[in-house]
């Protein structure tokens, strides 16, 4: 839940990097909320809860997606590839699963931690 709350706090921060664990934990809780709200909407006979949640989470989801892509060395604009039917979503998932290659143009690697040096 901590990663989900952190993503909400950084809702408009499109700079920097986000590791795989933080991104996928955010997605896990996002999907849990979607399922719970879908059940509630079904019981209430409305779609308002899911709609409000989807609108509220739109920018935070774009933001964490961009930071995750930055971690793999790709621009956040790659999220637009989902507009390509069928293959776009698959390509984006592959990019999001990819492990970080270390420091890149979007910032230092989060794997090393502060004060640690990489031995070459």
C-alpha positions as CSV (number, residue, x, y, z in Angstrom):
1,X,0.0,0.0,0.0
2,X,3.0,2.3,0.7
3,X,3.9,2.3,-3.0
4,X,0.4,3.2,-4.0
5,X,0.3,6.1,-1.6
6,X,3.7,7.3,-2.8
7,X,2.6,7.3,-6.4
8,X,-0.5,9.4,-5.4
9,X,1.8,11.9,-3.6
10,X,4.0,12.1,-6.7
11,X,1.0,12.4,-9.0
12,X,2.4,15.1,-11.3
13,X,6.1,14.2,-11.1
14,X,7.0,13.0,-14.5
15,X,10.8,13.3,-14.0
16,X,13.0,10.7,-12.3
17,X,12.8,7.0,-12.1
18,X,10.6,4.3,-10.5
19,X,11.8,0.7,-10.0
20,X,9.9,-2.4,-10.9
21,X,8.8,-3.2,-7.4
22,X,7.3,0.2,-6.8
23,X,5.5,0.2,-10.2
24,X,4.0,-3.3,-9.9
25,X,2.9,-2.9,-6.3
26,X,1.1,0.3,-7.4
27,X,-0.5,-1.7,-10.2
28,X,-1.5,-4.5,-7.8
29,X,-3.3,-2.1,-5.5
30,X,-4.8,-0.2,-8.4
31,X,-6.3,-3.4,-9.8
32,X,-7.6,-4.4,-6.3
33,X,-9.4,-1.1,-6.0
34,X,-10.8,-1.5,-9.6
35,X,-12.2,-4.9,-8.8
36,X,-13.7,-3.8,-5.4
37,X,-15.3,-0.7,-7.0
38,X,-16.6,-2.8,-10.0
39,X,-18.3,-5.1,-7.5
40,X,-19.8,-2.1,-5.6
41,X,-20.9,-0.5,-8.8
42,X,-22.6,-3.8,-9.8
43,X,-24.4,-4.0,-6.5
44,X,-25.5,-0.4,-6.7
45,X,-26.4,-0.6,-10.3
46,X,-24.2,2.4,-11.2
47,X,-20.8,3.0,-12.7
48,X,-20.0,6.2,-10.9
49,X,-17.5,4.8,-8.4
50,X,-15.3,3.3,-11.1
51,X,-15.6,6.4,-13.2
52,X,-14.5,8.7,-10.4
53,X,-11.6,6.4,-9.4
54,X,-10.5,6.1,-13.0
55,X,-10.5,9.9,-13.5
56,X,-8.8,10.5,-10.2
57,X,-6.0,7.9,-11.0
58,X,-5.4,9.0,-14.6
59,X,-2.6,11.4,-14.0
60,X,-0.9,9.4,-11.2
61,X,-0.9,6.3,-13.5
62,X,0.6,8.3,-16.4
63,X,3.2,9.7,-14.0
64,X,4.4,6.4,-12.5
65,X,4.3,4.8,-16.0
66,X,6.6,7.5,-17.3
67,X,9.0,7.1,-14.4
68,X,9.0,3.4,-14.9
69,X,9.9,3.8,-18.5
70,X,12.6,6.2,-17.6
71,X,14.1,3.5,-15.4
72,X,14.5,1.4,-18.5
73,X,16.0,4.3,-20.5
74,X,12.9,5.0,-22.5
75,X,10.9,8.2,-22.8
76,X,7.5,8.4,-21.0
77,X,6.0,9.1,-24.4
78,X,6.3,5.4,-25.1
79,X,3.0,5.0,-23.2
80,X,1.3,6.3,-26.4
81,X,2.2,3.0,-28.1
82,X,-0.9,1.5,-26.5
83,X,-2.8,3.4,-29.2
84,X,-1.5,0.9,-31.7
85,X,-4.1,-1.9,-31.8
86,X,-3.2,-5.4,-30.4
87,X,0.6,-5.1,-30.3
88,X,1.0,-1.7,-28.6
89,X,-0.1,-3.0,-25.2
90,X,2.2,-6.0,-25.4
91,X,5.2,-3.9,-26.3
92,X,4.5,-1.5,-23.4
93,X,4.3,-4.4,-21.0
94,X,7.6,-5.7,-22.2
95,X,9.2,-2.3,-21.7
96,X,7.7,-2.1,-18.2
97,X,8.9,-5.5,-17.2
98,X,12.5,-4.8,-18.4
99,X,15.1,-4.4,-15.7
100,X,17.0,-1.2,-15.2
101,X,20.4,-0.9,-17.0
102,X,21.9,1.3,-14.3
103,X,22.4,5.1,-14.5
104,X,20.9,6.7,-17.5
105,X,19.8,10.2,-18.8
106,X,16.8,10.2,-16.4
107,X,18.9,9.8,-13.3
108,X,21.0,7.5,-11.2
109,X,20.1,3.9,-10.6
110,X,17.9,3.4,-7.6
111,X,19.4,-0.1,-7.1
112,X,22.7,1.0,-5.7
113,X,21.4,3.1,-2.8
114,X,23.0,6.2,-1.3
115,X,26.7,6.1,-0.5
116,X,27.4,2.8,-2.3
117,X,29.9,2.6,-5.2
118,X,29.8,0.2,-8.0
119,X,33.0,-1.8,-8.5
120,X,34.0,-2.1,-12.1
